[in-house]
């Protein structure tokens, strides 16, 4: 298992980044959450099997159509046993 905290910078709000991140995570079987930040970024916690987490992280470098990703910052995180599925936080 692998867990990451990810922050995505650029034009990532108002382009369905959260919803499509959730769809991609569910397709890959990755758990966690995604939310917008007050400064215009998107923050993601993801955990799951290493290859699946790596695929979701790679997807974050481009995101959905309409997004313009300028930076992706990644930190290793602790596995969170309370995480069930992948949700959008508001």
Secondary structure, DSSP 8 states (H G I E B T S, - for coil): -EEEEEEEEEE-SSSSHHHHHHHHHHHHT-EEEEEE-TTS-EEEEEEESHHHHHHHHHHHTT-STT-EEEEEEEEE----TT--SEEE--
